[in-house]
Amino acid sequence: MNMDGSIADAGADALRLRSGLISRRSFLAGSAVGVGALGLAGCAGDGMSLAEAQKLYGPMPNEKFPIPAIDVSKVDPKYYRRTVAYDSKEAPGTIIVDPANYYVYRIEGDGTATRYGANVGRDGFRWKGDAYVGRKSEWATWTPPKEMIKRQPEAAKYARGMPGGLDNPLGARTLHLYQNGAYTLYTIYASLDAESIGNGITSGCIGLLTPDMIHLYDQTPVKTKVVVLAA
């Protein structure tokens, strides 16, 4: 595998902030993100108003676990979903991850792509190379790897798995990445953490805002190629 850094605890990337539950950032092992609210107001870039963004990232009450609205005031407008010009030799449907710029692209053909803002691996956990979607999950069970439990004993309570739900780090949808028939332990997952977008906070997984992840998931079949660029 053409990877840099550890993949042992990649499944632990994104526990959400919920009172009474384990803090998401307590699991980011040494991460120094400390992101404050951006407090962006008025209008968004690229022609999308804040009101339009609030609609795009609004609540999804019909999900198995109703999804709350994303607080888009905490997301830099450049990370809102949009169609962009993007020249690529990759086939339509291919997913390209650009960790250096915190973007994920879905190639649409005709020189365009759908672009999503993302969170990515923190220093020491970034990787690059080609993979593919080996399987897909809705509201997946998350099981912390042994290496993570050793480092963060509070995760031991989930050693037999955390059921799907809003507090589960894999979120509403997950694309599991494989190479040569083997699961890499890396995923593209759904996040409710608006402040994480545009930051390196994970153990190598890639997080999209939940509405964006559902949008990508619905268009992505198993075996889709995924290209992770160098950071």
C-alpha positions as CSV (number, residue, x, y, z in Angstrom):
1,M,0.0,0.0,0.0
2,N,1.2,3.5,-0.8
3,M,0.5,5.1,2.5
4,D,2.2,7.4,5.0
5,G,1.5,7.1,8.7
6,S,-0.5,4.8,10.8
7,I,-3.9,3.3,9.8
8,A,-4.4,1.4,13.1
9,D,-6.8,3.9,14.6
10,A,-8.3,5.4,11.5
11,G,-11.8,4.4,12.5
12,A,-11.7,6.7,15.5
13,D,-11.6,9.8,13.6
14,A,-14.7,11.7,14.3
15,L,-16.6,11.3,17.5
16,R,-19.1,14.1,17.8
17,L,-19.5,16.6,20.5
18,R,-22.5,15.5,22.6
19,S,-23.1,16.4,26.3
20,G,-22.9,13.3,28.4
21,L,-20.9,11.4,25.8
22,I,-17.3,11.1,25.0
23,S,-16.0,14.4,23.4
24,R,-15.0,14.1,19.8
25,R,-11.8,16.0,20.3
26,S,-10.8,13.8,23.3
27,F,-10.2,11.1,20.7
28,L,-8.0,13.1,18.4
29,A,-4.9,11.9,20.2
30,G,-2.7,14.9,20.4
31,S,-4.5,17.0,17.9
32,A,-4.0,20.7,18.5
33,V,-6.7,22.0,16.3
34,G,-8.5,24.2,18.8
35,V,-10.7,25.6,16.1
36,G,-12.9,28.5,17.1
37,A,-16.2,29.5,15.5
38,L,-15.5,31.5,12.4
39,G,-18.6,33.6,12.9
40,L,-19.0,34.1,9.1
41,A,-22.0,36.3,8.4
42,G,-23.7,38.0,5.5
43,C,-23.1,36.2,2.3
44,A,-21.1,33.2,1.1
45,G,-18.6,33.1,-1.6
46,D,-19.0,31.8,-5.1
47,G,-22.5,33.2,-5.4
48,M,-24.2,31.2,-2.6
49,S,-25.8,33.3,0.1
50,L,-25.9,32.3,3.7
51,A,-29.6,31.6,3.4
52,E,-29.0,29.3,0.4
53,A,-26.3,27.5,2.4
54,Q,-28.6,27.1,5.4
55,K,-31.1,25.5,3.1
56,L,-28.5,23.2,1.5
57,Y,-27.2,22.1,4.9
58,G,-30.6,22.2,6.7
59,P,-32.1,19.4,8.8
60,M,-32.9,16.0,7.4
61,P,-35.9,14.8,9.5
62,N,-36.7,11.7,7.4
63,E,-33.5,9.9,8.2
64,K,-33.4,6.9,10.5
65,F,-31.9,9.2,13.0
66,P,-33.1,12.7,12.2
67,I,-30.2,14.9,11.3
68,P,-30.0,18.4,12.7
69,A,-29.1,21.4,10.5
70,I,-25.4,22.2,10.1
71,D,-24.4,25.5,11.6
72,V,-23.0,26.9,8.3
73,S,-21.9,30.1,10.1
74,K,-19.0,28.0,11.3
75,V,-17.9,26.8,7.9
76,D,-15.8,28.9,5.5
77,P,-18.0,29.5,2.5
78,K,-15.3,28.3,0.1
79,Y,-16.1,24.8,1.5
80,Y,-19.8,24.8,0.5
81,R,-20.7,22.2,-2.1
82,R,-20.6,23.5,-5.6
83,T,-19.8,22.5,-9.2
84,V,-16.4,23.7,-10.4
85,A,-14.3,23.4,-13.5
86,Y,-11.9,20.5,-13.0
87,D,-9.8,18.9,-15.7
88,S,-9.0,15.3,-15.1
89,K,-8.2,12.2,-17.0
90,E,-10.1,10.1,-14.5
91,A,-13.4,8.6,-15.4
92,P,-16.7,10.2,-14.4
93,G,-17.6,9.2,-10.9
94,T,-14.0,8.9,-9.7
95,I,-13.4,10.5,-6.3
96,I,-10.3,12.7,-5.9
97,V,-9.2,13.8,-2.4
98,D,-7.1,16.9,-2.2
99,P,-6.0,17.0,1.5
100,A,-3.7,20.0,0.9
101,N,-6.7,22.1,0.2
102,Y,-9.3,20.2,2.2
103,Y,-11.5,19.3,-0.8
104,V,-13.1,16.2,-2.2
105,Y,-14.0,16.1,-5.9
106,R,-16.4,13.8,-7.7
107,I,-15.6,13.8,-11.4
108,E,-18.7,14.6,-13.5
109,G,-17.1,14.7,-16.9
110,D,-17.0,17.5,-19.5
111,G,-14.3,19.2,-17.4
112,T,-16.4,19.7,-14.3
113,A,-16.6,18.1,-10.8
114,T,-18.7,18.4,-7.7
115,R,-16.5,19.8,-5.0
116,Y,-17.0,19.3,-1.2
117,G,-15.2,20.8,1.7
118,A,-13.6,18.2,4.0
119,N,-11.6,17.5,7.1
120,V,-8.5,15.3,6.6
121,G,-5.7,13.6,8.4
122,R,-3.6,15.5,10.9
123,D,0.2,15.7,10.7
124,G,1.7,12.3,10.8
125,F,-1.5,10.5,9.7
126,R,-1.8,11.7,6.1
127,W,-1.5,9.3,3.3
128,K,-1.7,9.2,-0.5
129,G,-2.4,6.7,-3.2
130,D,-5.1,4.9,-5.1
131,A,-7.9,3.0,-3.5
132,Y,-11.5,2.0,-4.2
133,V,-14.8,1.8,-2.4
134,G,-14.9,-1.7,-1.2
135,R,-18.2,-1.4,0.6
136,K,-20.8,1.2,1.7
137,S,-22.6,1.5,5.1
138,E,-25.6,3.5,6.3
139,W,-25.4,4.3,10.0
140,A,-22.6,1.8,10.5
141,T,-21.4,0.3,13.8
142,W,-18.1,1.7,14.9
143,T,-15.5,-0.4,16.7
144,P,-12.4,1.3,18.1
145,P,-9.2,-0.5,17.1
146,K,-7.1,-2.1,19.9
147,E,-4.3,0.4,19.4
148,M,-6.7,3.2,20.1
149,I,-8.1,1.6,23.2
150,K,-4.6,1.1,24.5
151,R,-3.9,4.8,24.0
152,Q,-7.3,6.0,25.1
153,P,-8.8,3.6,27.6
154,E,-12.1,5.5,27.7
155,A,-12.9,4.0,24.3
156,A,-12.9,0.5,25.8
157,K,-16.6,0.7,26.5
158,Y,-17.1,0.5,22.7
159,A,-14.8,-2.5,22.2
160,R,-17.8,-4.6,21.0
161,G,-19.0,-1.8,18.8
162,M,-21.0,1.5,19.0
163,P,-24.3,1.2,17.2
164,G,-25.2,3.6,14.5
165,G,-26.5,7.0,15.4
166,L,-25.8,10.7,15.6
167,D,-23.0,10.1,18.1
168,N,-21.3,7.4,16.1
169,P,-18.0,8.6,14.6
170,L,-18.8,7.1,11.2
171,G,-22.0,9.1,10.9
172,A,-25.0,8.6,8.6
173,R,-23.0,7.2,5.6
174,T,-19.6,5.7,5.2
175,L,-17.5,4.7,2.2
176,H,-14.9,2.1,3.2
177,L,-11.7,2.3,1.2
178,Y,-9.9,-0.8,0.0
179,Q,-6.6,-1.6,-1.8
180,N,-5.9,-5.0,-3.4
181,G,-8.9,-6.6,-1.8
182,A,-7.9,-5.5,1.7
183,Y,-9.7,-2.9,3.9
184,T,-7.3,-0.1,4.6
185,L,-9.2,1.0,7.7
186,Y,-9.6,4.4,6.0
187,T,-13.1,5.8,5.3
188,I,-14.9,8.8,3.8
189,Y,-17.5,9.5,6.4
190,A,-20.3,11.9,7.4
191,S,-19.6,14.6,10.0
192,L,-21.9,16.9,11.9
193,D,-18.9,19.0,13.2
194,A,-19.0,22.2,11.1
195,E,-15.8,23.5,12.7
196,S,-13.8,20.4,11.5
197,I,-14.1,21.3,7.8
198,G,-10.9,22.8,6.4
199,N,-8.8,21.2,9.1
200,G,-6.5,18.3,9.7
201,I,-7.9,16.5,12.7
202,T,-8.3,12.8,11.9
203,S,-6.1,9.6,11.8
204,G,-6.3,9.6,8.0
205,C,-10.0,9.3,7.3
206,I,-11.8,12.0,5.2
207,G,-14.9,13.7,6.6
208,L,-17.6,15.6,4.7
209,L,-20.5,17.5,6.2
210,T,-23.4,15.0,6.5
211,P,-25.6,16.4,3.7
212,D,-22.5,16.4,1.4
213,M,-21.7,12.9,2.4
214,I,-25.2,11.7,1.6
215,H,-25.1,13.5,-1.7
216,L,-21.8,11.8,-2.6
217,Y,-22.8,8.4,-1.2
218,D,-25.9,8.2,-3.3
219,Q,-23.9,8.6,-6.5
220,T,-21.1,6.3,-5.6
221,P,-21.3,2.6,-6.3
222,V,-19.0,-0.1,-4.8
223,K,-15.7,-0.4,-6.8
224,T,-15.6,3.4,-7.5
225,K,-12.0,4.5,-7.8
226,V,-10.6,6.9,-5.1
227,V,-7.4,8.9,-5.6
228,V,-5.8,10.6,-2.6
229,L,-3.4,13.3,-3.6
230,A,-0.2,14.2,-1.7
231,A,-0.8,16.8,1.0
